[in-house]
Amino acid sequence: METEDEDEEEIDIKELTNCHQFLINTLIGSTKEEFQKIFEKFKGNSLLVPMNFNVKIQYSNEGTATAWTDRVLQNNFAMIYIHEGNNLGATELSLARTVMHEMLQAYLLFIEKFPQTDRSLNGSLNAYIEKYNVPGNKDYNAAHHNLFVEGAFINDIAEELKNFATALGYTSLINDAQFFKDMAWGGLHTTDVYKKMSSTEQDRISRRYYAERNGGTYQGTTPKGNKACQ
């Protein structure tokens, strides 16, 4: 029989390894401001939010992405899938970035379905969905990712990665604002803003992203994070 606390927990990560559970729980506990509100909503804190959302994270080795969020809710759960094979060498910081990206996409799915929980964000989201609408197939990924970078979320991700790094004791990284900003941009290379960056900026972000994702030197850039769950 589940306890009352287990009933209230809406972030289901039970199918993940203990190590990944630890890192995700550390990430959740280190967040502040916008992402703290998002995690609180998923954790069922009815004192802070008017409606609880549900999310489940599990493994899958389908496709080529490091992780993805199913755009169709299942029994009122947003489903996030982490690709085991593509994250074998990922650093702790890369895993945290991936989880935040997917959690944010899961959050936007609920905002679209339940606009009364945040009408302002719902309005912005619908505008992006309309902008990137492909006839017969709404491109949610493009809409979400462009909203990340053109809104304030890209800065939120960078700040929360810094908080996570602090919680894990990466003291030498704390003042490296460029590192966290570049990490936040990882996986967002198809967005309009990224495409307008200089080739120098794009190359720097790409090298950092792959170095941390693969846990090894990539085109001269070495990872600054430790491999997750090595």
N, C-alpha and C positions, 0 to 999 in steps of 0.2 A: 504494500500500500504506500502511495506517495505521501510525503509530508506536506503540510500547508506551504512551506517555503518552496518545495519542488513544484507545486501546482502553480505558484505565482511566477516562476522562472519561465520567461518567454524566449530566451535565447538558447536554443537546443544545440549543444555541441557535444552531446554524449557519445556520438559515433566517432569522434576524433580521438587521436592518441592523447595520452595524459600530457605529453609535452606541448602539443598544439593547444590543448585546453588551457594549460598554464599561461602560454603566451597570449592567447586571446583574452583570458580573464585579466591579465596584467594590462593589456591594452585598454580594456573597458575601464579598469580601475584608475588608469592614469589620465583619462580624457577629461576635458573641461569645456565649458561654454557650449558651442553648437553640437559637437559630437557627444558630449555628456547627455544632452537633452535627447538625442537620437537613441543612444543606448538605454537611457531610462525608459523611453517609450517601449522599446523592445523587451525590457526587463519587467514590464508590468507595474511600474510605479504610478498608480492612479492618483497619487497626491500631486504629481507634477504635470501629468498629461491627461487629457480628457478621454482618450481611447487607446487601449493597448494594442500593439502590433505583435506579430509573431514571426520568428525567423529560425530556420534550421540550417546548419552548416554540415555538410558531409562530403565524402570523397567521391571522385569520379575520374576516370582516365579517358573520357571521351574528348574529342576535339583537340585543338592546339593551344587554347588559351590557358593561362595560369589558373584562372578561376572565372566563373560566370554566374549570373543570377537568372533563374528562369523568370521570364516576364509574366508567366501565368501563376497566380497564387494557388496553392494546394491546401484545401481545408483551412483557408485563411492564414496559411503560412507562406512566407517568401522562402524560396529554396535557393541556397547558395552552394555551389559545388566547387571544391578545391581540387585541382588536378594534381594528383600525387606525383606522377612522373615529372611534370614540368616544374615542380617545386622541390625536387630532391636536394638541390644545392642551394636553395634560397636562404638568404640570411634572415635573421630575426626581424630586421627592419624592412626587408622586402615583404615578408609574410604579413607584417602589420599594415603596410601600405595596401597590399592586396585585399586584406580583410576590410579595411576602411572603405576602399573603393566599392566593394561589393555590398557592404552594409548600407552605404549611401544609395546605391541603386535600389536595394530592397526597400529602403525608406521612401524613395520616390514612387515606387510602385503603389505603396499604401496611400501616399498623398494623392495620387491620381484617382484611386478607388474611393477614398474617403476625404474629399476636399474640405469638409467642415473642420478637419483637424488643423489645417493651415491653408486658408484660402489664398493668401498672398503667394505662397510657394506653389500652390496648385495652379494659379494663374500663370506664373512664370513657366512652369513645367509644360502646361498645355500649349503655350506659345512656341516653345522649343519643339514639342512633338509635331505641331503643325508645320513648323519651318523645315523639319527634316522628314516630313512625311513622303514616303515613296508610294506611289499609287498601288493600292492593294496590300501594302505592307509597311506599317509604321516602323521607322527605324528608331526604336527606343534607345539603343546603344548610343547612336549619334546624338540624340536629343539629351540624354542623361550626361554624356561626357562633355558636351559643349556647355551645358548648364553648370557643370563642375567648375570649368575654367573661366567662364564669363561672369559667373556669380562669385561669391566669396568662398566657396567650398575648397578651392585649390589652396588658399591660404590656411583654411581650417585644417586640411590634411597635413600640411607642412608643420603647423604648430603642434598637432597631436602626435606626429611622428617624433618631434622633439621631446614631448612629454613622456612618450613611451621609452625613448632612448635614455632619458633621465632615470626612469623607474628601473631600467635594467643596468644602470651604472656606466653608461657610455659618456663619461665625464669629458673626454677629449673632443667630443662632437658637439657639445651643447652650444657653442658659439659659432658653429659652422652653418649659418643660415642658408648658404647656397646649396649645401648638401641636402638639407631637408626640402627645399623648394624643388630641386631637381628630382628628388625621389617622389614628391607629390605629383610631378608631371609624368612619371612613368606610366606607360599604358595609355596615354592620352595623345598619342602622336597623330591621330587622324582628325583631331579637332581643328577648327578654323584658326584659332589663335596660335596653336603650335606651328601650323603651316606657314604663318606669317613671320615666325622667328627667323633670325639669321641662321645660316648653316652652322656657324660656330656654336650657337646656343643649342641647336638641335643635336649636334654631335655630342656635346658635353652631357646632355640629358640622356641620350641613348646609351652612351658608354656607362654612365652611372647606373642606369636601370638594369642593363644586362650584367654588369659586374655583381650587383647585389642579388639579382634574380638567380644567377648561375653559381654564385659563391666563389668566383674565380676571376682572375685578371681578364679584362675584355678591352682589346685595343689600347692597351697601356694603362687602363684605369683599374685599380685594385679595389676590392670590396672593403668597406669600413666596418661592416657588421659581422658578427659571428654567425656561422651556419646554424640555422634553426634545427634543434633536435638532432644534432650530429651524434 
